[in-house]
Amino acid sequence: MQELVFEHIFLTGVLFVLILSTPISVAAFWASVRAANILLSYMPRWLAMFLSFIWNIISFYILSALVWDILVFTENNLTYSATSAEVFSVLFSYFLGFGIFLFFSIESITLMLRVYRLPVSPRVAWQKALWRSVWPLGSIVLCLFVIGVALDVPATSKQDKTAATIAAIQSQKITMADVLGTNLPPVPYEPENDATVAGIDKNNNGIRDDVELAIFAKYPNDPKIRAAELQYAMTEQMFLTDVFNSDTWKAVAIQDDRGYECVGNSVPNSGNLSRDLKIVNSRINEVEALVFNTQIRKDAKDKAYSFTTSYGQTPGVPDCDIDINLL
């Protein structure tokens, strides 16, 4: 299995290098030949060959840098999982550098042979000579710049969307009204509620209505348990509605950990750790069963977790949105 994966990555890398390096080599070759054609009318052929080789290095470097800048986006600009990011890194680490060097070597040898056979053109004014030497590379750079700007527009938009989503995730809290049930929603129509991943949230508190009502039905007289489970249910729902890249997953995971700990805080310390942990796990499982109650929601959860990445808790932030000791 590992051999097949490596073979797939190798073939993908070779194809990637061919697709990327060929146009860069052709463009640098064309710009350098145009420059050599002008230089031959001003200097000996050996010097024109040398300067065209230097110009070729400059052209190749500029074009490679521009293409690299266009293609290589950060995680904020692209939506990909940790696995695809690793594959992307492998392609660049093992194939791109060697491939470009190989193409550059072949292209440079071909350039020298071409310049060696070039006929000497009539001399023109130095202003025209300078323009004819520079405009081929300049026109290519301009085109790549326009492409880069065009690609950066959706990338910037996605960055803005990520920042706005993270801010919304961090600001979403349950309120005392949610815990006391002063704004309970009506019972949702089940087929309509289960037809989508998000479901129905008539009172707009971030907790799906069927989940909220089920928690109230099971714990009508225990606001501490309701507060903890409602908070955890809200953060679990975020995995279904707010995660589309690693940054949003991280923001939800941090809030989800707080909800998990809050459920733990709602269980009184009986002195029997094993018993207390069983109660905590039971409540965690019952909330997760309520939130991920259909196949499309389970699939959405799996998709969200494909963006899993490392993270740490923010120190000084309480676990519970509502101080359960006041309930």
C-alpha positions in Angstrom: 0.0 0.0 0.0 2.8 2.4 0.9 4.6 1.6 -2.4 1.5 2.4 -4.3 1.1 5.8 -2.5 4.8 6.6 -3.1 4.4 5.7 -6.8 1.3 7.9 -7.1 3.2 10.8 -5.4 6.2 10.3 -7.7 4.2 10.2 -10.9 2.2 13.2 -9.7 5.4 15.1 -8.9 7.0 14.3 -12.3 3.8 15.5 -14.1 3.7 18.6 -11.9 7.3 19.5 -12.7 6.7 19.0 -16.5 3.6 21.2 -16.4 5.3 23.9 -14.3 8.9 23.9 -15.7 8.1 23.7 -19.4 6.5 27.1 -19.8 9.1 28.7 -17.6 11.9 27.3 -19.7 10.3 28.3 -23.0 9.6 31.8 -21.7 13.1 32.3 -20.4 14.6 30.9 -23.6 12.6 33.2 -25.8 13.5 36.3 -23.7 17.2 35.4 -23.7 17.3 34.7 -27.4 15.7 38.1 -28.1 18.3 39.8 -25.9 21.2 37.9 -27.5 20.0 38.9 -31.0 20.4 42.5 -30.0 23.7 42.1 -28.1 25.4 40.4 -31.1 25.3 43.7 -33.0 27.2 45.4 -30.3 29.8 43.0 -29.0 31.7 39.8 -29.8 29.7 36.6 -30.0 31.4 35.1 -26.9 30.4 38.1 -24.8 26.9 38.1 -26.2 26.6 34.4 -25.3 27.8 35.1 -21.7 25.5 38.0 -21.2 22.5 36.2 -22.7 23.3 33.3 -20.3 23.3 35.8 -17.3 20.0 37.2 -18.7 18.7 33.7 -18.9 19.5 33.1 -15.2 17.7 36.3 -14.3 14.7 35.5 -16.4 14.4 32.0 -15.1 14.7 33.1 -11.5 12.1 35.9 -11.9 9.6 33.7 -13.7 10.1 30.8 -11.3 9.6 33.1 -8.3 6.5 34.6 -9.8 5.0 31.2 -10.6 5.9 29.9 -7.2 4.2 32.9 -5.6 1.1 32.3 -7.6 0.9 28.5 -6.9 2.0 28.3 -3.3 -0.8 29.5 -1.1 -0.9 29.3 2.7 -3.6 27.2 4.5 -5.6 30.4 4.9 -5.9 30.8 1.2 -6.7 27.2 0.3 -9.1 24.7 1.9 -7.1 21.5 2.3 -6.6 18.9 5.0 -3.4 18.1 6.9 -2.9 15.0 4.7 -3.2 17.0 1.4 -0.8 19.6 2.8 1.8 16.9 3.5 1.5 15.6 0.0 1.8 19.1 -1.4 5.0 19.6 0.7 6.5 16.3 -0.6 5.9 17.4 -4.2 7.7 20.7 -3.7 10.5 19.3 -1.5 11.4 16.3 -3.7 10.5 17.2 -7.2 10.1 20.9 -7.9 13.7 22.0 -7.0 15.4 19.1 -8.9 13.0 19.4 -11.8 13.5 23.1 -12.3 17.3 22.7 -12.1 17.2 19.9 -14.7 15.0 21.9 -17.0 17.2 25.0 -16.5 20.3 23.1 -17.4 18.8 21.7 -20.6 17.4 25.0 -21.5 20.7 26.8 -20.9 22.7 24.4 -23.1 20.0 24.8 -25.9 20.3 28.6 -25.5 24.0 28.6 -26.0 23.8 26.5 -29.1 21.1 28.7 -30.4 23.0 31.9 -29.7 26.2 30.4 -31.3 24.3 30.0 -34.6 22.4 33.3 -34.5 23.1 35.7 -37.4 24.3 39.2 -36.6 21.5 41.7 -37.0 22.0 45.3 -38.1 22.8 47.6 -35.2 19.9 49.9 -34.0 19.8 52.8 -31.7 20.6 51.9 -28.1 17.1 52.9 -26.9 15.5 50.5 -29.3 18.1 47.8 -28.4 17.3 48.2 -24.7 13.6 48.0 -25.3 13.8 45.0 -27.6 15.9 43.2 -24.9 13.7 44.0 -22.0 10.1 43.8 -23.4 9.9 40.0 -23.9 10.6 39.3 -20.2 8.6 42.4 -19.1 5.5 41.3 -21.0 5.6 37.8 -19.4 6.2 39.3 -15.9 3.2 41.6 -16.5 1.0 38.7 -17.5 2.0 36.7 -14.5 1.4 39.7 -12.3 -2.1 40.0 -13.6 -2.8 36.3 -13.1 -1.5 36.6 -9.5 -3.7 39.5 -8.7 -6.7 37.7 -10.2 -6.1 34.6 -8.1 -5.5 36.7 -5.0 -9.0 38.2 -5.1 -10.8 34.9 -4.1 -7.9 34.1 -1.7 -8.3 37.4 0.1 -12.1 36.9 0.2 -11.6 33.4 1.8 -9.2 35.0 4.4 -11.9 37.5 5.2 -14.5 34.8 5.5 -12.2 32.8 7.8 -11.6 35.8 10.1 -15.3 36.6 10.3 -16.2 33.0 11.0 -13.6 32.7 13.8 -14.9 35.9 15.3 -18.4 34.5 15.3 -17.3 31.2 16.8 -15.5 32.9 19.6 -18.4 35.3 20.4 -21.1 32.5 20.4 -22.1 31.9 24.1 -25.1 30.4 25.8 -27.1 32.8 27.9 -29.0 32.6 31.2 -32.2 32.8 29.1 -31.1 29.7 27.2 -30.5 27.8 30.5 -33.8 28.8 32.1 -35.7 28.1 28.9 -37.4 31.5 28.6 -37.2 31.4 24.8 -37.7 27.7 24.0 -38.4 27.0 20.4 -41.4 25.1 19.1 -41.0 21.4 18.3 -39.5 21.2 14.8 -41.0 19.2 12.0 -38.7 16.2 12.0 -38.4 15.6 8.2 -37.7 19.2 7.6 -35.3 19.4 10.5 -33.3 16.3 9.4 -33.3 17.3 5.7 -30.2 19.5 6.2 -27.0 19.3 8.1 -27.7 22.5 10.1 -31.3 21.6 10.9 -33.7 24.2 12.4 -32.8 26.8 15.0 -35.9 29.0 15.4 -34.6 31.0 18.4 -31.2 31.6 16.8 -29.1 30.6 19.9 -26.7 28.3 18.0 -28.3 25.1 19.4 -30.5 23.0 17.1 -34.1 23.1 18.3 -34.5 19.3 18.6 -31.4 19.0 20.6 -32.3 21.9 22.9 -35.8 20.5 23.6 -34.4 17.0 24.2 -32.0 18.3 26.9 -34.8 20.2 28.6 -37.0 17.2 28.5 -34.4 15.0 30.2 -33.3 17.5 32.8 -36.3 19.7 33.5 -35.2 20.4 37.1 -31.4 20.6 36.8 -30.2 23.9 35.3 -26.5 23.0 36.0 -26.7 19.9 33.7 -28.7 21.9 31.1 -26.2 24.7 31.1 -23.3 22.3 30.5 -25.0 20.2 27.9 -26.5 23.1 26.0 -23.0 24.7 25.8 -21.5 21.4 24.6 -24.3 20.9 22.1 -23.7 24.4 20.7 -20.0 23.8 20.1 -20.7 20.3 18.6 -23.1 22.0 16.2 -20.4 24.3 15.1 -18.5 21.4 13.6 -21.4 21.0 11.3 -21.9 24.6 10.3 -18.7 26.6 10.8 -15.7 24.5 9.8 -14.3 24.8 6.3 -10.5 24.9 6.9 -7.9 24.2 9.7 -8.2 27.6 11.2 -12.0 27.4 11.7 -11.6 23.8 13.0 -9.1 25.0 15.5 -11.4 27.8 16.7 -14.3 25.3 17.1 -12.1 22.7 18.8 -11.0 25.2 21.5 -14.7 26.1 22.2 -15.6 22.4 22.1 -13.0 21.6 24.8 -14.5 24.3 27.0 -17.9 22.7 26.6 -16.5 19.3 27.4 -14.8 20.5 30.5 -18.0 22.3 31.5 -19.9 19.0 31.3 -17.3 17.6 33.6 -17.7 20.5 36.0 -21.4 19.8 36.2 -20.8 16.4 37.8 -20.3 16.8 41.6 -17.1 15.2 43.0 -18.4 12.0 44.8 -14.9 10.8 45.7 -15.3 7.9 43.3 -13.3 9.0 40.2 -14.4 6.0 38.1 -18.1 6.6 38.8 -17.8 10.4 38.1 -16.0 9.7 34.7 -18.7 7.3 33.7 -21.3 10.0 34.3 -19.3 12.6 32.4 -18.8 10.2 29.4 -22.5 9.3 29.5 -23.6 12.9 29.2 -21.0 13.7 26.5 -22.2 10.7 24.5 -25.9 11.6 24.9 -25.2 15.1 23.6 -23.2 13.8 20.6 -25.9 11.3 19.8 -28.4 14.1 19.7 -26.3 16.4 17.5 -25.0 13.8 15.1 -28.3 11.9 14.7 -28.3 11.5 10.9 -25.9 10.1 8.4 -25.5 13.5 6.6 -24.5 15.0 10.0 -22.1 12.2 10.7 -20.5 12.7 7.3 -20.3 16.5 7.9 -18.6 15.8 11.2 -16.0 13.5 9.5 -15.4 16.2 6.8 -14.9 18.8 9.6 -12.4 16.6 11.3 -10.4 16.2 8.1 -9.1 19.7 8.9 -7.7 18.6 12.3 -4.6 20.4 13.4 -2.7 21.2 16.6 -4.0 23.8 19.0 -3.8 25.0 22.6 -6.2 26.4 25.0 -6.3 30.2 25.9 -5.3 30.6 29.5 -7.6 32.3 31.9 -10.8 31.6 30.0 -13.4 29.8 32.2 -14.8 26.5 30.9 -18.5 27.4 31.3 -20.2 30.3 29.6 -22.6 30.4 32.6 -21.1 29.9 36.1 -22.9 26.7 37.0 -22.2 27.3 40.7 -24.7 30.2 40.6 -27.5 27.8 39.3 
